[in-house]
Amino acid sequence: MAKLPGYTKAVLKIALSVAALWYVFTKIDFQEVLLIFRKVNYGWLVAATILFIISKVFSSFRLNVFFRNIGSELTRHSNLRLYLLGMYYNLFLPGGIGGDGYKIYLLNRQFKVKAKKLFWAVLLDRVNGVLALFVLAMAMVPFIPVPALYTYIGIALIPVSIAAYYGGIHWFFKDFRSGINKTNLYSIAVQTAQLISAWFILYANHNQDQTIAYLFLFLISSIVATLPITIGGIGSREITFLFGAEMMHLDVHQSIALSLLFYVITAVVSLSGIYYSLNEQALKLQLADNQPAEPAENN
């Protein structure tokens, strides 16, 4: 079967994002969501934004550990600048992975680091983040109203998923063994900070009921948003909240408001990366400790 051209895939993902959002807004009273927005507490919203920024700083540190494993660790400041640029591209490119591809391109071009190794570094960085999301979500299962069988399954999946990740790194990605514990700790810090950010958004919306259930849905929606099926995750997160809220008997409008406000925070922070998109010289990428980069391979 012939592969679809890149622009066709992008159009399909845009269409899917639009369709998902359209479906969500046909199932809710949009005026109710707007009413929640009008009453929002901006103090809590600022606090949520600060926690989100902190989570992204930890996330950039985690990625740099993966870069260190392949001899391409960046200085802390240049790594933060590159990460912010990647967030900007992730905002509107299909699946939120465009920024990762651009990081690979820049590091391969500037430092002649092998593209294949860079690819595995950014991919494992994402897998590591999803693992932390999954573990935190499963840890919440005993505290939400689900059948006992689901609780047992959720708890059992925690050691299984961790063992699978460690086994995969040990057997298939030996270059990344040395940083595995540190990247896991960073991932927990990243997702915990984002979880607190979501919690603050609930407070901003004057919603303090069934907090654990809303946060569980937030984690599940974050996992779904990493899939390359929509533009920047928009649409996929909202439709997950919609179905999840209906299944768990939560307030659908509060759920959508949480999802949209988190996306707004993400967009506002990510848009600051436009500066480095318009002025690539300002990136000033530098390898840490004069690490020797490896010769680039043919792409």
C-alpha positions as CSV (number, residue, x, y, z in Angstrom):
1,M,0.0,0.0,0.0
2,A,1.4,3.4,-1.0
3,K,2.2,5.8,1.8
4,L,0.2,9.0,2.1
5,P,2.2,12.2,1.3
6,G,3.2,14.3,4.3
7,Y,0.9,17.1,3.5
8,T,-2.0,14.7,3.2
9,K,-1.3,13.3,6.6
10,A,-1.2,16.8,8.0
11,V,-4.6,17.7,6.4
12,L,-6.1,14.5,7.8
13,K,-4.8,15.3,11.3
14,I,-6.1,18.9,11.1
15,A,-9.5,17.5,10.0
16,L,-9.5,15.0,12.9
17,S,-8.7,17.8,15.3
18,V,-11.5,20.0,14.0
19,A,-14.0,17.0,13.9
20,A,-13.1,16.1,17.5
21,L,-13.6,19.6,18.7
22,W,-16.9,19.9,16.7
23,Y,-18.1,16.7,18.3
24,V,-17.2,17.9,21.8
25,F,-19.0,21.2,21.4
26,T,-22.1,19.5,20.1
27,K,-22.3,17.6,23.3
28,I,-21.9,20.5,25.7
29,D,-23.5,23.8,26.4
30,F,-20.8,26.2,25.2
31,Q,-22.4,29.0,27.2
32,E,-21.8,27.0,30.4
33,V,-18.1,26.7,29.6
34,L,-17.9,30.4,28.8
35,L,-19.5,31.1,32.2
36,I,-16.8,29.1,33.9
37,F,-14.2,31.0,32.1
38,R,-15.7,34.4,33.1
39,K,-15.7,33.4,36.8
40,V,-12.1,32.0,36.7
41,N,-9.8,33.0,39.6
42,Y,-6.7,34.4,37.8
43,G,-4.5,34.0,40.9
44,W,-4.9,30.2,40.7
45,L,-4.5,30.4,37.0
46,V,-1.1,32.2,37.3
47,A,0.0,29.6,39.8
48,A,-1.0,26.8,37.4
49,T,1.0,28.5,34.7
50,I,4.1,28.7,36.9
51,L,3.8,25.0,37.7
52,F,3.5,24.2,34.0
53,I,6.7,26.2,33.3
54,I,8.5,24.4,36.1
55,S,7.4,21.0,34.6
56,K,8.8,22.0,31.2
57,V,12.1,23.0,32.8
58,F,12.3,19.5,34.3
59,S,11.3,18.0,31.0
60,S,14.2,19.8,29.2
61,F,16.6,18.5,31.9
62,R,15.3,15.0,31.2
63,L,15.9,15.3,27.5
64,N,19.4,16.6,28.0
65,V,20.2,13.4,30.0
66,F,19.2,11.4,27.0
67,F,21.5,13.7,24.9
68,R,24.3,13.1,27.3
69,N,24.0,9.3,26.8
70,I,24.9,9.8,23.2
71,G,27.6,12.3,23.7
72,S,25.6,15.4,22.7
73,E,24.6,17.0,26.0
74,L,24.0,20.7,25.6
75,T,24.7,23.5,28.0
76,R,21.8,24.1,30.3
77,H,20.8,27.4,28.8
78,S,21.1,26.4,25.2
79,N,19.1,23.2,26.0
80,L,16.3,25.3,27.5
81,R,16.3,27.6,24.4
82,L,16.1,24.6,22.1
83,Y,13.3,23.0,24.2
84,L,11.3,26.2,24.0
85,L,11.7,26.3,20.3
86,G,10.5,22.7,20.1
87,M,7.5,23.5,22.2
88,Y,6.6,26.3,19.7
89,Y,6.7,23.9,16.8
90,N,4.9,21.2,18.7
91,L,2.0,23.6,19.2
92,F,0.8,23.5,15.6
93,L,2.5,20.6,13.9
94,P,0.9,17.2,13.6
95,G,0.9,15.0,16.7
96,G,3.0,17.4,18.7
97,I,6.2,15.8,17.3
98,G,7.3,18.4,14.8
99,G,9.5,20.1,17.5
100,D,11.3,16.8,18.1
101,G,12.1,16.4,14.4
102,Y,13.4,20.0,14.3
103,K,15.7,19.3,17.3
104,I,17.1,16.3,15.5
105,Y,17.6,18.4,12.3
106,L,19.4,21.2,14.2
107,L,21.7,19.0,16.3
108,N,22.6,16.8,13.3
109,R,23.3,19.8,11.1
110,Q,25.3,21.9,13.7
111,F,27.2,19.2,15.6
112,K,27.1,16.3,13.2
113,V,25.6,14.0,15.8
114,K,24.2,10.9,14.2
115,A,20.5,11.4,13.3
116,K,19.6,7.8,14.3
117,K,20.9,8.3,17.8
118,L,19.2,11.6,18.2
119,F,15.9,10.0,17.0
120,W,16.1,7.3,19.7
121,A,17.0,9.9,22.3
122,V,13.9,12.1,21.7
123,L,11.7,9.0,21.2
124,L,12.8,7.5,24.5
125,D,12.3,10.8,26.2
126,R,8.7,10.8,25.1
127,V,8.2,7.1,26.1
128,N,9.7,7.9,29.5
129,G,7.2,10.7,30.0
130,V,4.3,8.5,29.0
131,L,5.5,5.9,31.5
132,A,5.3,8.4,34.3
133,L,1.8,9.5,33.2
134,F,0.7,5.9,33.1
135,V,2.1,5.0,36.5
136,L,0.6,8.1,38.2
137,A,-2.8,7.3,36.6
138,M,-2.8,3.7,37.7
139,A,-1.7,4.8,41.2
140,M,-4.9,6.9,41.3
141,V,-7.2,4.0,40.3
142,P,-7.9,2.8,43.9
143,F,-9.2,6.3,44.8
144,I,-11.8,6.6,42.0
145,P,-15.2,4.9,41.8
146,V,-14.4,1.9,39.5
147,P,-15.1,-1.9,40.0
148,A,-12.6,-3.7,42.3
149,L,-11.3,-5.7,39.3
150,Y,-10.1,-2.6,37.6
151,T,-8.4,-1.5,40.7
152,Y,-6.4,-4.7,40.9
153,I,-5.5,-4.6,37.3
154,G,-4.4,-0.9,37.6
155,I,-2.2,-1.7,40.5
156,A,-0.7,-4.8,38.8
157,L,0.1,-2.8,35.7
158,I,2.4,-0.4,37.6
159,P,5.3,-2.9,38.2
160,V,4.6,-4.6,34.8
161,S,5.0,-1.3,32.9
162,I,8.1,-0.3,34.9
163,A,9.7,-3.7,34.3
164,A,8.9,-3.6,30.6
165,Y,10.6,-0.1,30.3
166,Y,13.7,-1.1,32.2
167,G,13.9,-4.4,30.2
168,G,13.6,-2.6,26.9
169,I,16.4,-0.1,27.8
170,H,18.6,-2.9,29.2
171,W,18.2,-5.2,26.1
172,F,17.7,-2.8,23.2
173,F,19.1,0.6,24.1
174,K,22.3,0.1,26.0
175,D,23.5,3.6,25.3
176,F,20.8,4.9,27.6
177,R,21.3,2.6,30.6
178,S,23.4,5.0,32.6
179,G,20.8,7.7,32.8
180,I,17.7,5.6,33.4
181,N,17.1,6.4,37.1
182,K,17.8,10.1,36.6
183,T,15.4,10.4,33.7
184,N,12.7,8.5,35.6
185,L,13.0,10.9,38.5
186,Y,12.8,13.9,36.1
187,S,9.6,12.3,34.6
188,I,8.0,12.0,37.9
189,A,8.9,15.6,38.7
190,V,7.5,16.7,35.3
191,Q,4.2,14.9,35.6
192,T,3.7,15.8,39.3
193,A,4.2,19.5,38.5
194,Q,1.6,19.2,35.6
195,L,-0.8,17.4,37.9
196,I,-0.5,20.2,40.5
197,S,-1.0,22.6,37.6
198,A,-4.2,20.9,36.6
199,W,-5.3,20.9,40.3
200,F,-4.7,24.6,40.5
201,I,-6.9,25.0,37.3
202,L,-9.7,23.2,39.1
203,Y,-9.3,25.7,42.0
204,A,-9.3,28.5,39.5
205,N,-12.6,27.2,38.2
206,H,-14.0,27.0,41.8
207,N,-14.2,23.2,41.5
208,Q,-13.1,21.2,44.5
209,D,-15.4,18.2,44.1
210,Q,-14.1,14.8,42.9
211,T,-10.7,16.2,42.4
212,I,-8.9,12.8,42.1
213,A,-11.3,11.7,39.3
214,Y,-10.7,14.9,37.3
215,L,-6.9,14.5,37.8
216,F,-7.1,10.9,36.7
217,L,-8.9,12.0,33.5
218,F,-6.2,14.7,33.0
219,L,-3.5,12.0,33.1
220,I,-5.3,9.7,30.7
221,S,-6.0,12.7,28.3
222,S,-2.3,13.6,28.4
223,I,-1.4,10.1,27.3
224,V,-3.9,10.3,24.5
225,A,-2.6,13.8,23.5
226,T,0.9,12.3,22.8
227,L,-0.5,10.1,20.0
228,P,0.3,11.6,16.6
229,I,-3.4,11.8,15.5
230,T,-4.2,15.5,15.9
231,I,-2.5,18.9,15.7
232,G,-0.6,19.6,18.9
233,G,-3.0,17.2,20.8
234,I,-5.9,19.6,20.5
235,G,-9.2,17.8,20.1
236,S,-7.9,14.4,21.3
237,R,-7.5,15.7,24.9
238,E,-11.0,17.3,24.9
239,I,-12.8,14.2,23.5
240,T,-11.1,12.1,26.1
241,F,-12.4,14.4,28.8
242,L,-15.8,14.3,27.3
243,F,-16.1,10.5,27.2
244,G,-14.3,10.1,30.5
245,A,-16.6,12.6,32.3
246,E,-19.7,10.8,31.0
247,M,-18.4,7.4,32.1
248,M,-17.4,8.7,35.6
249,H,-20.4,10.9,36.1
250,L,-18.4,14.1,36.3
251,D,-19.4,17.6,35.3
252,V,-18.7,17.6,31.5
253,H,-18.4,21.4,31.4
254,Q,-15.9,21.5,34.2
255,S,-13.9,18.8,32.4
256,I,-13.8,20.6,29.1
257,A,-13.0,23.9,30.9
258,L,-10.0,22.1,32.6
259,S,-8.9,20.7,29.2
260,L,-9.2,24.0,27.3
261,L,-7.5,26.1,30.1
262,F,-4.6,23.7,30.2
263,Y,-4.2,24.0,26.4
264,V,-4.3,27.8,26.7
265,I,-1.5,27.8,29.2
266,T,0.5,25.4,27.0
267,A,-0.1,27.7,24.0
268,V,0.9,30.9,25.8
269,V,4.1,29.4,27.1
270,S,4.9,27.7,23.8
271,L,4.4,30.8,21.7
272,S,7.3,32.5,23.4
273,G,9.5,30.1,21.4
274,I,8.6,32.1,18.3
275,Y,11.5,34.3,19.1
276,Y,14.0,31.5,18.4
277,S,12.1,30.5,15.3
278,L,12.4,34.0,13.8
279,N,16.0,34.5,15.1
280,E,17.9,31.2,14.9
281,Q,21.2,32.9,15.8
282,A,19.7,33.6,19.3
283,L,19.7,29.9,20.0
284,K,23.4,29.8,20.5
285,L,23.5,26.0,20.8
286,Q,26.6,24.7,22.6
287,L,27.7,21.3,23.7
288,A,28.5,20.9,27.4
289,D,32.0,20.3,28.5
290,N,33.3,20.4,24.9
291,Q,31.8,16.9,24.2
292,P,33.0,15.5,20.9
293,A,30.1,15.0,18.5
294,E,30.1,11.9,16.3
295,P,30.2,12.0,12.5
296,A,26.8,12.3,11.0
297,E,25.4,9.4,9.1
298,N,23.5,9.5,5.9
299,N,19.9,10.3,6.5
